[in-house]
Amino acid sequence: MTDGQKCLNLEYGCADEGRQTLDLFFPTSTPTSPPKLLVFVHGGAWRTGSKDEFYDMAHALVTRSELAVALIEYRLSTSDAPNVKHPDHVQDVFDALQYLVRNEKALPYQTTHMVIVGHSVGAWMALAAVMEPTIHTQDQNQAASMPFLAPSIRSAIQKVVLVDPILDLDALLLEYPDYEGFVSNAFPSSDAETRMYDAVSVSSWTWTKQTQGRVRIVLMHSCDDELLSYAQVVVALKRFSVLCSSDDAGHDVQIPQPSSHACNSLAYWYRGKTQTESVSAHFQSDSMRVPMEIQVDWHSLSVGETKSIGANTDTGTL
C-alpha cells in the first residue's frame, strides 16, 4: 500500500508466511532526478527481528538526504515456521534485491549505485550479495552453499555496509559455543556434532566478476556490543587481505587494533584490490541500543554521531 512518501509491504515473493515483503521510503524533498537507493537488512539470529523496527531510521535518512530507503523483510526460522531453513533467508533477500532492480522504472528511485546496509546476520546476507563461495559440497554435514544472485543485480551494488556483522559461523561457534542453538536452528543438518559452515562463511568466499575491484566494503563494530567481540570483523579483514594480496594490489589490508582508537568503535573501509583506508566512526551507546547515522554522498560514505534522530541498530540481538 502507498502512504504519502512511502510504500509499505510490497510483496516480492509468494511464500505462505507473509514475510516476503519490503517497505520503500522516499525523500521528502523533490530531487531533480530519481533518488539513489539504500537497502537495509535487519539482523536477529535468523529467528527474530522485523523491518518495522527501523522506520525511524528510514525516516531520518529520507528526511536529511535525497536517498530512497528500502527495508527488507525475510522469512525467519521460528517455532511457527520450522521448515524455514538456510538458504531460505538469503534467497528472500536476493529475491527482494531482484524486485528492487527490476521495478526501478515503475517506482521513484534508481539502483545505479545501490548501497546495502546489513546488521548482524543481515550483514552476512548483504556481503553474500557481492561475494560467492569457493566451496560447493553435497556433504550432508556441511551447510548448503549460498544461492545464486544474477550478475545484473550484483552490478547495481556500489557499497556494502556491515554493522556488528556475523560473517564466519565456524569462527563464531568456536568463540561462542552457546550460540550453537540458534545457528543449528537456521541450518539443517543430520548431525549437529559434525556440522561445518565453510561454504557459508566469508573465509571461503571470493569476489564475483561483477564486484571485484569495484564495490566498497565498510565494516563497523560497536565497542558496546556485548554479544560479539571484534573477532568477526578481523576474520573478514584477513580474508580481504588474502583476496587483495596479488601482485597488482595497491597495498595489503592493514588490520586496525580497537585499542588504538580514541573513539569507542572500529570502522574499516575496503575498496576492491586498489585502495584501502582506515577511518574511525563514533558510536554513542544507550543501554542496549546504538544510535548511529549513515550519510551517503555517493563519493564517500561516512558514519557520524547523531543526537536525536539516529538510526537505532539493536545490539541486543545478533
C-alpha positions in Angstrom: 0.0 0.0 0.0 1.1 3.6 -0.5 1.1 6.2 2.2 2.5 9.6 1.2 6.2 9.3 0.8 6.3 5.6 1.4 5.1 2.3 0.0 4.6 -0.4 2.6 4.5 -4.2 2.4 5.3 -4.6 -1.2 5.3 -8.3 -2.0 8.4 -9.6 -3.7 7.6 -13.3 -3.1 4.6 -15.6 -2.6 5.5 -17.7 0.5 2.7 -18.5 2.8 4.5 -17.0 5.8 3.7 -13.5 4.5 7.2 -12.1 5.3 8.4 -11.7 1.8 7.7 -8.0 1.7 9.6 -4.8 1.7 9.0 -1.1 2.5 10.1 1.9 0.5 10.6 5.4 1.8 11.2 8.4 -0.4 12.8 11.8 0.2 10.6 14.5 1.5 12.3 16.9 -0.9 11.8 16.9 -4.6 15.0 15.7 -6.2 15.8 16.7 -9.8 16.4 13.0 -10.7 15.2 9.7 -9.1 16.9 9.2 -5.7 19.5 6.6 -5.3 18.6 3.6 -3.2 19.9 2.4 0.2 18.7 -1.1 1.2 18.7 -2.2 4.9 18.7 -5.9 6.0 17.9 -6.4 9.7 19.5 -9.0 12.0 18.0 -11.2 14.6 19.9 -14.5 14.5 17.7 -15.8 11.6 14.8 -16.1 14.1 13.8 -12.6 15.3 13.7 -9.1 14.1 11.4 -7.0 11.8 11.8 -4.3 9.2 9.1 -2.4 11.2 11.7 -1.7 13.9 13.7 0.6 11.6 11.0 3.0 10.4 12.7 5.8 12.5 16.0 5.1 10.7 14.4 5.2 7.3 12.5 8.4 8.1 15.7 10.0 9.3 17.6 9.1 6.2 15.0 10.3 3.7 14.4 13.5 5.7 18.0 14.5 5.8 19.2 13.3 2.4 18.0 12.7 -1.1 18.0 8.9 -0.7 15.3 6.4 -1.1 15.4 3.7 1.6 14.2 0.1 1.3 13.7 -2.1 4.4 13.6 -5.8 3.5 11.7 -8.4 5.5 12.5 -12.1 5.1 11.4 -15.4 6.4 12.6 -16.5 9.9 13.4 -19.9 11.4 10.9 -19.9 14.2 8.7 -22.4 16.0 5.8 -21.2 13.8 7.8 -21.8 10.7 10.0 -24.8 11.4 10.6 -25.6 7.8 12.3 -22.3 7.1 16.0 -23.1 6.9 19.1 -21.9 5.1 19.2 -20.9 2.3 15.6 -19.5 2.5 16.7 -16.3 4.4 19.3 -15.4 1.9 17.2 -16.3 -1.0 14.5 -14.0 0.2 17.0 -11.1 0.4 18.3 -11.9 -3.1 14.7 -12.0 -4.4 14.0 -8.6 -2.8 17.1 -7.1 -4.4 15.9 -8.5 -7.7 12.5 -7.0 -7.2 14.0 -3.6 -6.5 16.2 -3.6 -9.5 13.5 -4.8 -11.9 11.0 -2.3 -10.7 13.1 0.8 -10.6 11.3 2.3 -13.7 7.9 1.8 -12.1 8.9 3.2 -8.7 10.6 6.6 -8.0 14.2 5.6 -7.3 17.3 4.4 -9.2 19.5 1.4 -8.5 22.6 2.5 -10.5 24.7 2.9 -7.3 22.9 0.9 -4.7 24.1 0.7 -1.1 23.2 -2.3 1.1 23.4 -2.0 4.8 23.2 -5.1 6.9 23.2 -5.6 10.7 24.5 -8.8 12.3 23.2 -11.8 10.2 21.7 -9.1 7.9 25.4 -8.1 7.3 26.2 -11.7 6.4 23.4 -11.7 3.8 24.4 -8.3 2.5 28.0 -9.4 2.0 26.8 -12.5 0.2 25.3 -10.2 -2.4 28.7 -9.2 -3.6 30.8 -12.3 -2.9 30.4 -16.0 -3.7 31.6 -19.2 -2.1 34.5 -21.2 -3.4 33.3 -24.3 -1.7 30.3 -26.3 -3.2 29.6 -29.6 -1.4 27.0 -32.2 -1.2 28.2 -33.4 2.2 25.1 -33.8 4.4 27.1 -32.4 7.4 28.2 -29.3 5.5 25.8 -26.4 5.4 24.3 -25.8 1.9 26.1 -23.3 -0.2 24.7 -19.8 -0.9 22.0 -19.2 -3.5 22.7 -17.6 -6.9 22.3 -13.9 -7.5 22.1 -12.7 -11.0 25.1 -10.7 -12.3 22.9 -7.8 -13.3 21.8 -7.4 -9.7 25.3 -7.6 -8.4 26.4 -5.0 -10.9 24.0 -2.5 -9.4 25.6 -2.6 -5.9 28.2 0.0 -5.2 28.7 -0.2 -1.4 28.0 -2.7 1.4 28.0 -1.6 5.0 28.4 -4.3 7.6 27.3 -3.3 11.1 28.3 -5.6 14.0 28.5 -8.4 11.5 28.3 -12.2 11.8 30.3 -13.4 8.8 32.1 -16.7 9.7 29.9 -19.3 11.5 32.7 -21.7 12.4 34.7 -18.9 14.0 31.6 -17.7 15.8 30.8 -21.1 17.3 34.5 -21.6 18.3 34.4 -18.4 20.2 30.8 -18.8 21.5 29.8 -22.4 21.7 26.5 -21.5 23.4 25.3 -19.9 20.1 25.0 -23.3 18.5 21.3 -23.4 19.3 20.2 -20.5 17.1 22.7 -21.4 14.4 21.6 -25.0 14.2 18.0 -23.9 14.2 18.6 -22.0 11.0 20.8 -24.6 9.2 19.5 -28.1 8.5 21.9 -31.0 9.3 21.6 -34.6 10.3 24.4 -34.4 12.8 25.0 -31.3 14.9 28.2 -32.7 16.2 29.9 -32.6 12.8 28.2 -29.7 11.2 30.6 -27.4 9.4 29.9 -24.0 7.9 32.8 -23.4 5.5 30.6 -22.8 2.4 28.6 -20.1 4.2 31.4 -18.2 5.9 33.4 -15.3 4.5 36.7 -17.3 5.0 35.8 -19.3 1.9 34.2 -16.5 -0.2 35.7 -14.6 -3.1 34.7 -11.6 -5.2 32.5 -12.1 -8.2 33.3 -10.8 -11.7 30.8 -8.0 -11.2 32.2 -6.8 -7.8 35.9 -7.4 -7.8 37.8 -4.1 -7.6 34.6 -2.0 -7.7 32.5 -2.5 -4.6 33.4 -0.7 -1.4 33.0 -2.6 1.9 32.5 -0.8 5.1 33.0 -2.8 8.4 31.8 -1.3 11.6 31.6 -2.8 15.1 30.5 -1.1 18.3 32.7 -1.5 21.4 29.5 -1.7 23.4 28.3 -4.8 21.6 28.0 -7.3 24.5 27.2 -10.3 22.3 30.1 -10.2 19.8 33.8 -9.4 20.0 35.8 -7.9 17.2 36.7 -11.4 16.0 34.2 -11.5 13.2 35.5 -8.2 11.8 39.1 -9.4 12.0 38.2 -12.7 10.2 36.7 -10.6 7.4 39.7 -8.3 7.2 42.0 -11.2 7.0 40.0 -12.7 4.1 40.0 -9.4 2.3 43.8 -9.2 2.8 44.2 -12.6 1.1 42.0 -11.6 -1.8 43.9 -8.4 -2.4 47.4 -9.8 -1.9 48.2 -10.4 -5.6 50.9 -8.5 -7.4 48.5 -5.9 -8.8 47.2 -5.0 -5.4 47.8 -1.4 -4.4 48.8 -2.5 -0.9 47.7 -5.0 1.7 44.9 -4.6 4.1 46.1 -3.3 7.4 44.0 -4.6 10.3 43.4 -1.8 12.9 43.6 -2.6 16.6 40.5 -1.5 18.5 42.6 -0.4 21.4 44.4 2.2 19.2 41.2 4.1 18.5 40.3 7.0 20.7 36.6 6.6 19.8 34.7 3.6 21.1 34.2 1.8 17.8 36.0 0.3 14.9 35.4 1.0 11.3 37.2 -0.1 8.2 36.8 0.8 4.5 37.9 -1.5 1.8 37.7 -0.9 -1.9 38.4 -4.0 -4.1 42.1 -4.5 -4.8 43.1 -0.9 -5.4 42.5 1.2 -2.3 42.3 0.7 1.5 41.9 3.3 4.2 41.2 3.2 7.9 38.6 5.6 9.3 37.1 6.0 12.7 33.3 6.0 13.4 31.9 7.3 16.6 29.0 5.5 18.3 27.2 6.5 21.5 25.7 3.7 23.4 22.4 3.9 25.1 21.6 0.8 27.2 21.3 -1.9 24.5 20.8 0.5 21.7 23.5 2.0 19.5 22.3 5.2 17.8 24.0 5.9 14.5 23.6 7.9 11.4 24.6 6.8 7.9 25.2 9.7 5.5 25.9 8.9 1.9 27.1 11.4 -0.7 28.0 8.8 -3.3 31.6 9.9 -3.4 32.4 8.7 0.1 30.5 7.0 2.9 30.8 8.5 6.4 29.3 7.5 9.7 28.9 10.0 12.4 27.4 10.6 15.8 23.8 11.7 15.9 21.9 13.0 18.9 18.2 12.9 18.2 17.1 11.2 15.1 19.7 8.5 14.7 19.1 5.1 13.2 18.7 2.6 16.1 20.7 -0.6 15.5 19.7 -3.1 18.1 22.8 -4.8 19.6 20.6 -6.8 21.9 20.1 -9.5 19.3 22.6 -10.9 16.9 
